Amino acid sequence: MKILMIEDNESVAQMMDMFFKKEQWDVKNAYDGETGLAAFKQSPDEFDIITLDLNLPKMDGMQVAQEIRKVSETVPLIMLTARDTESDQVLGLELGADDYVTKPFSPITLVARIKALHRRAETAPVATGETEPADNDFDVATTHFKLSTKTREAYLDGEPIQGLTPKEFDLLHTLAQNPKQVFSREQLLQLVWDYEYYGDERTVDAHIKKLRQKIEKVGPQIIQTVWGVGYKFDDTGLNK
């Protein structure tokens, strides 16, 4: 695995280098936002995971995240932040981060988060958006919606829902394979984030928001809010 670590604290970067080498991972370090973004733009297909510090010289981590998502909507992105506020964390997720880790953090925790994201991303083929898989390849299939965990693709009325990050796909799959079942935010954190997660439940809201934006590019909304409880998948109200 090749990691791009955009981190201005050289001590943190050197410490993580040791842990990455134990996992036999390759890492490229960038110590400011502009350099990190340039490295990614130069070779966007080279990196399997990006870790991105929020407080960076030359270009803020939020800006870097926005620019990275303009190049790739799917590369797994973990934000590292010393700001322990809900607003910063949620904003980072809304800008395209798949996860965040608050400093100071355990290197073992960051390695676990990276492994969890990579397990999902490595199973996702490059989607052309041109041809649906055969019907027997779908794990979820309704009149309007189809989803395949084999190809990591989802379709609404025959149109591909494009640019789903690993977490967004797993969130959609969890909801869709249990149509009309209402999931609380806590339940979704436990089911979709497959490590012990200490994040705020608004993490789920941020991912739902991004997921809905991508769904709405191709058709009506199928992720419904159940006020005071959580979320559910329901496409039964769509016109046939």
N, C-alpha and C positions, 0 to 999 in steps of 0.2 A: 504494500500500500504506500502511496505517495501523499504526504501531507504538506500543505502550505500553512505555515504558522506565522501570522502577522501579529507580532508582539514586540513592543518597544523596550520591555524589560529584559535585558540580555541574561540576567540571572535566571529568570523564569524559563526563557527559551533554552538555555543550556541544561537546566534541570530536566526539562521535558525531552530534550535530545537523548539523554541517557535512558529514559523510560521507553522512548520510541525505538531505540536501537535494540533493547531487550526483546521487543516484539518483532524485530527485524523489519521495521518500517523505515522508509526513506523520508527525509524531511527537508524542506527548503524554508529558510528563515528570512523574514523581511521585518525591518525594525521601524518602519513608518508606513502610513497608509498609502501614500503615493507609490512607493516601491512595491508594496504587496499587491496593489491593484494592477500595476504594470506587469508584474510577474504572472499574475493570473491571466490577464488579457493576452499576453504573449503566447501562452500555452494552456488554454482552458481545459483541454482534454487530458492534460498531464496529471492533474491532481484528483485524488479520490475523496479527500476531506479538506476543508479549510477551517482553521481555528482563527478567530478574529478578535483582537482586543478592542474594547470600546473606546478607550482613551489613547489616541495615537497622535503623534506629531504629523504635521503637514496635511493630513486628511483624517477627519474623525471616522471612527469605526462605523457609525451609522451611514455616513456617506459612502464608505467603501462597500458596505452591504448592499446598498441600493444599486451601485454600479456593477457589482458582481451579478446581481439578479437580472440586470439588463443583458448580460452575456449568457448566463445559464440560470434557468429557473430550478434546476434539479440538483446541482452539486451540493452535497451535504455541508452545512455551515453551522459551526458552533461558535457562539459569541462568548468571550471571556470579559467579565466586567467587575470592577471594584465598586460600582454603584449598586447598592443593595436596595433599590427602590422599585416598586411595582411598575411605575410609569416607564422607566428606562427598559426594564425587562420586556414588558409587553410591546413597547415601540420597536425594540430589536426584533422580536418575533414577527411583528406585522411587516417589517421591512424585508423579511425573508429568511431570518435565522431559523434553523430547525430546532435549536436548543441553546441554552445558555448555562454557563458555570460561573458562580460568583467567587471572586477572589477574597481571601486566600482559599485555594482549593487543594485537595489531595491529588497528586499525579495519578494515583490509581483510579480515582473517580473519573478524571478526564479520559484516561485510557478506556475505561468501561463505556463511557458515553460515545467515544469514537467507534468502538467495536459495535455498539448497538445500532448506530446510524449506518455503518458500513455493511452490516449484515443485510440490511434492506436494500441499500443502493446497489450492491453488487449483483443482485438478482434481477435488476431492471435492465432490459435490453433497450437499445436506441429505438424509440418509437417514430415511425414515419408518419403516422396519422392517416395513411392512405387505405389500409385494408384492415377490416375487423378480423380477429381470430375466428376459427370455426366455432360453431355454437357449443360443441362439447368441451371447449377449452375454458368456458366461463364458469366461475365459481358462484356468481350471482347473475341471474337473468330474469328480468321482468319485461313487461310490454314496452317500457321506455328505457330501461337502464340495464347495462351489462358491465361486468367487471371480471377481469382475469388476474389471478395472483401469479399465474405462470408467466404472463407477459408484462404484468404490472401496468395494465392499461384499463381505462374505464371509458364507457361511451354513454351518451345521453341522446336518445332518438337517433342513433347511428353516427353522431358526431363525437369525435374523441375529445375528452377533457384533457387538455394538454398542460404540460409543465408542472405536474404534481410532484412535490417533494416526497421523499420516503415517508415522513410523518403524515403528510396530508393524505397520501394513498392509504396508509394503514388506518387512519381515522375514518376515511370514507368506507373502507372495507368493513371495519367494525360495525359501523352504523347500518350499512346496506345489507349485511348478512343477517341482520335482525330487524327487518322492516317494522315500523311503527312502535318498536320497543324504545322507551325513553331511557336514556343514559344520563346519569348525573355527571358533572365535571369530574368528581373524584373517581367514579368508575372508569371514565375514559382515560384519566391519567394512569390508572392501574393497568388497563388493558392495552393501551397504545404505547406507553413508555415502558419498555420491558426491563427497566432497572428500578431500584428503589429511588423514587423521585420526590424531592422535597420542594418542588416549585409551587408557585401560587396557582390556584385553579384558573386564574385568568389566562394562563398559558393556553388552555383549551380554547378559550374565546378567541384568542389571537389566531390560532390555527384554523378555527372554524371560519373566521372572517376571510382569510386568504383562500380557503377552500371554496367558499361561496362565490368569491370573485371569479374564480376559474370556471366554476360550474355555469355561472351566469353568462359567460362568453359564448356558450353553445346552446343554452336553453333555459327553461324555467327552473326555479329554485326547488331542490329536493331535500335539503337539509332544513328541518323545521326547528324553531325554538319552542320549548315548552316552558313557559315563564315560571320561574321559581323552582324549577326542577333541573332541566338540562336540554338535551337535544335528541332528535330522532330523525330517521330516514323515512320519507313517505313520498312516493311518486304516484299514488293512486288518484290524485286529483288532476293529473295532467290529461289533456285531451288526447284521445286515441287517434 
